[in-house]
């Protein structure tokens, strides 16, 4: 029988695998239809919210009933998701995909630090090593170790680091939601709806010339493009974000975030299989480092569980004679 921790690892891994398909869908949409990133992010969030809320309305409408305090919490959660989407978009524009990936997954370190400060989550040597492995692995997988990629300006680097902080915040909000016992469908539906509203305001009120952001109906009557956008919301977003958020019911935020750093490796593998892109030695090595970090965490968890059980048995055995007397 699986322990809650083992269940959390399985859920987070499957969620990350689905989530990693995001780049494949986005790459296809950007190449085939040249859809601006902020418009794509808006429709992705809106479709995600629409699918989840419609399903909840049909299957379990009671999940839509929330208290005012919960709505305020989810509003902040959704706003943070929108901020992450915007920062990620700007980071890609300023830094390129490789550097942006590494800077975004600096969130693993931020989440571990914030989790330690807020919940006193474990921050021992195995987790610190796992964080180092994940950061180095992301650098190798994304190709950011190549000198030609590091042509970013200070504003670009700052934007990328802020995207990492925002993603760490998103993970911590998910942990708060699990502690508040807010169901995952409720969290997904409301946060993505709120994020879509914020992104709509960003597109309409603060248009940026280089993305042509006022043209929300960019795809027009290209229904195959709308279908791909719908699938982007359904598979990697609802499947990926949903399972990742659900895994926070069983895992510390820092552990879930470290598992999520497998996303670049999974993306590279899918790009190799589906798009015929080359899987380089550096990507293999980086993937192995990230995977080694996750395995190290799991071994450490198992050892801690055994230690706790042994101590519990020792305490029980020392107390039993006293009870008999």
KARALIN-V84122 format. One record per residue. N is the residue number from 1. RES is the residue in three letters. SS is DSSP state (H for helix, E for strand, - for the rest). PHI is phi as a letter, one per 30 degrees, with the letter a starting at -180 (999 if undefined). D_CENTER is the distance of its C-alpha to the mean C-alpha in whole Angstrom. Layout:
BEGIN
((N,RES,SS,PHI,D_CENTER) (N,RES,SS,PHI,D_CENTER))
END
This chain:
BEGIN
((1,UNK,-,999,27) (2,UNK,-,d,24) (3,UNK,-,d,23) (4,UNK,H,e,20) (5,UNK,H,d,19) (6,UNK,H,d,19) (7,UNK,H,d,18) (8,UNK,H,d,15) (9,UNK,H,d,14) (10,UNK,H,d,15) (11,UNK,H,d,13) (12,UNK,H,d,10) (13,UNK,H,d,11) (14,UNK,H,d,12) (15,UNK,H,d,9) (16,UNK,H,d,8) (17,UNK,H,d,11) (18,UNK,H,d,11) (19,UNK,H,d,8) (20,UNK,-,d,9) (21,UNK,-,d,12) (22,UNK,H,e,11) (23,UNK,H,d,13) (24,UNK,H,d,16) (25,UNK,H,d,16) (26,UNK,H,d,16) (27,UNK,H,d,18) (28,UNK,H,d,21) (29,UNK,H,d,21) (30,UNK,H,d,21) (31,UNK,H,d,24) (32,UNK,H,d,26) (33,UNK,H,b,26) (34,UNK,-,h,25) (35,UNK,-,d,23) (36,UNK,-,d,22) (37,UNK,H,d,18) (38,UNK,H,d,18) (39,UNK,H,d,20) (40,UNK,H,d,18) (41,UNK,H,d,15) (42,UNK,H,d,17) (43,UNK,H,d,18) (44,UNK,H,d,15) (45,UNK,H,d,14) (46,UNK,H,d,18) (47,UNK,H,d,18) (48,UNK,H,d,15) (49,UNK,H,d,17) (50,UNK,H,d,20) (51,UNK,H,d,19) (52,UNK,H,d,18) (53,UNK,H,d,21) (54,UNK,H,d,23) (55,UNK,H,d,22) (56,UNK,H,d,22) (57,UNK,H,d,26) (58,UNK,H,d,27) (59,UNK,H,d,26) (60,UNK,-,a,26) (61,UNK,H,d,27) (62,UNK,H,d,27) (63,UNK,H,d,23) (64,UNK,H,d,24) (65,UNK,-,d,26) (66,UNK,-,b,24) (67,UNK,-,d,26) (68,UNK,H,d,26) (69,UNK,H,d,25) (70,UNK,H,d,22) (71,UNK,H,d,22) (72,UNK,H,d,22) (73,UNK,H,d,19) (74,UNK,H,d,17) (75,UNK,H,d,18) (76,UNK,H,d,17) (77,UNK,H,d,13) (78,UNK,H,d,14) (79,UNK,H,d,15) (80,UNK,H,d,13) (81,UNK,H,d,10) (82,UNK,H,d,13) (83,UNK,H,d,14) (84,UNK,H,d,10) (85,UNK,H,e,11) (86,UNK,H,d,15) (87,UNK,H,d,14) (88,UNK,H,d,12) (89,UNK,H,d,15) (90,UNK,H,d,18) (91,UNK,H,d,16) (92,UNK,H,d,17) (93,UNK,H,d,20) (94,UNK,H,d,21) (95,UNK,H,c,20) (96,UNK,-,j,19) (97,UNK,H,d,16) (98,UNK,H,d,17) (99,UNK,H,d,17) (100,UNK,H,d,14) (101,UNK,H,d,12) (102,UNK,H,d,14) (103,UNK,H,d,14) (104,UNK,H,d,10) (105,UNK,-,d,9) (106,UNK,-,d,12) (107,UNK,H,e,10) (108,UNK,H,e,10) (109,UNK,H,d,14) (110,UNK,H,d,13) (111,UNK,H,d,12) (112,UNK,H,d,14) (113,UNK,H,d,17) (114,UNK,H,d,16) (115,UNK,H,d,16) (116,UNK,H,d,19) (117,UNK,H,d,21) (118,UNK,H,d,20) (119,UNK,H,c,20) (120,UNK,-,h,22) (121,UNK,-,d,19) (122,UNK,-,e,21) (123,UNK,-,b,20) (124,UNK,-,c,23) (125,UNK,H,e,24) (126,UNK,H,e,22) (127,UNK,H,d,18) (128,UNK,H,d,20) (129,UNK,H,d,21) (130,UNK,H,d,17) (131,UNK,H,d,16) (132,UNK,H,d,18) (133,UNK,H,e,18) (134,UNK,H,d,14) (135,UNK,H,d,15) (136,UNK,H,d,18) (137,UNK,H,d,17) (138,UNK,H,d,14) (139,UNK,H,d,17) (140,UNK,H,d,19) (141,UNK,H,d,17) (142,UNK,H,d,17) (143,UNK,-,i,20) (144,UNK,-,d,20) (145,UNK,-,d,23) (146,UNK,-,d,25) (147,UNK,H,e,27) (148,UNK,H,d,28) (149,UNK,H,d,24) (150,UNK,-,d,24) (151,UNK,-,c,26) (152,UNK,-,d,24) (153,UNK,-,c,26) (154,UNK,H,e,25) (155,UNK,H,d,24) (156,UNK,H,d,21) (157,UNK,H,d,20) (158,UNK,H,d,20) (159,UNK,H,d,18) (160,UNK,H,d,15) (161,UNK,H,d,15) (162,UNK,H,d,15) (163,UNK,H,d,12) (164,UNK,H,d,10) (165,UNK,H,d,12) (166,UNK,H,d,11) (167,UNK,H,d,7) (168,UNK,H,d,9) (169,UNK,H,d,10) (170,UNK,H,d,8) (171,UNK,H,d,7) (172,UNK,H,d,11) (173,UNK,H,d,12) (174,UNK,H,d,10) (175,UNK,H,d,12) (176,UNK,H,e,15) (177,UNK,H,d,15) (178,UNK,H,d,16) (179,UNK,H,d,18) (180,UNK,-,d,20) (181,UNK,-,h,20) (182,UNK,-,d,18) (183,UNK,-,e,18) (184,UNK,H,e,14) (185,UNK,H,e,16) (186,UNK,H,d,17) (187,UNK,H,d,14) (188,UNK,H,d,13) (189,UNK,H,e,16) (190,UNK,H,d,17) (191,UNK,H,d,14) (192,UNK,H,d,14) (193,UNK,H,d,17) (194,UNK,H,d,17) (195,UNK,H,d,15) (196,UNK,H,d,17) (197,UNK,H,d,20) (198,UNK,H,d,19) (199,UNK,H,d,18) (200,UNK,H,d,22) (201,UNK,H,d,23) (202,UNK,H,d,22) (203,UNK,H,d,23) (204,UNK,H,d,27) (205,UNK,H,c,27) (206,UNK,-,b,26) (207,UNK,-,d,27) (208,UNK,-,c,26) (209,UNK,H,e,29) (210,UNK,H,d,27) (211,UNK,H,c,24) (212,UNK,-,h,27) (213,UNK,-,d,25) (214,UNK,-,d,28) (215,UNK,-,d,28) (216,UNK,-,d,25) (217,UNK,-,c,27) (218,UNK,-,e,27) (219,UNK,-,d,27) (220,UNK,-,h,30) (221,UNK,-,c,32) (222,UNK,-,d,30) (223,UNK,H,d,28) (224,UNK,H,d,27) (225,UNK,H,d,24) (226,UNK,H,d,24) (227,UNK,H,d,23) (228,UNK,H,d,21) (229,UNK,H,d,19) (230,UNK,H,d,19) (231,UNK,H,d,18) (232,UNK,H,e,15) (233,UNK,H,d,14) (234,UNK,H,d,15) (235,UNK,H,d,14) (236,UNK,H,d,11) (237,UNK,H,d,10) (238,UNK,H,d,12) (239,UNK,H,d,11) (240,UNK,H,d,8) (241,UNK,H,d,6) (242,UNK,H,d,10) (243,UNK,H,d,10) (244,UNK,H,d,7) (245,UNK,H,d,8) (246,UNK,H,d,12) (247,UNK,H,d,11) (248,UNK,-,d,11) (249,UNK,-,d,15) (250,UNK,-,b,16) (251,UNK,-,b,14) (252,UNK,-,d,14) (253,UNK,H,e,11) (254,UNK,H,d,12) (255,UNK,H,d,12) (256,UNK,H,e,9) (257,UNK,H,d,7) (258,UNK,H,d,10) (259,UNK,H,d,9) (260,UNK,H,d,6) (261,UNK,-,d,8) (262,UNK,-,d,10) (263,UNK,H,e,9) (264,UNK,H,e,11) (265,UNK,H,d,14) (266,UNK,H,d,13) (267,UNK,H,d,13) (268,UNK,H,d,17) (269,UNK,H,d,18) (270,UNK,H,d,18) (271,UNK,H,d,19) (272,UNK,H,d,22) (273,UNK,H,d,23) (274,UNK,H,c,22) (275,UNK,-,c,23) (276,UNK,-,i,25) (277,UNK,-,d,24) (278,UNK,-,d,25) (279,UNK,-,c,23) (280,UNK,-,d,25) (281,UNK,H,d,26) (282,UNK,H,d,23) (283,UNK,H,d,20) (284,UNK,H,d,22) (285,UNK,H,d,22) (286,UNK,H,d,19) (287,UNK,H,d,17) (288,UNK,H,d,20) (289,UNK,H,d,19) (290,UNK,H,d,15) (291,UNK,H,d,17) (292,UNK,H,d,19) (293,UNK,H,d,17) (294,UNK,H,d,15) (295,UNK,H,d,19) (296,UNK,H,e,20) (297,UNK,H,d,18) (298,UNK,H,d,19) (299,UNK,H,d,23) (300,UNK,H,d,23) (301,UNK,H,d,22) (302,UNK,H,d,24) (303,UNK,H,d,27) (304,UNK,H,d,26) (305,UNK,H,d,27) (306,UNK,H,d,30) (307,UNK,H,d,31) (308,UNK,H,d,30) (309,UNK,H,d,32) (310,UNK,H,d,35) (311,UNK,H,d,36) (312,UNK,H,d,36) (313,UNK,H,d,38) (314,UNK,H,d,40) (315,UNK,H,d,40) (316,UNK,H,d,41) (317,UNK,H,d,44) (318,UNK,H,d,45) (319,UNK,H,d,46) (320,UNK,H,d,47) (321,UNK,H,e,51) (322,UNK,H,d,51) (323,UNK,H,d,50) (324,UNK,H,d,53) (325,UNK,-,d,55))
END
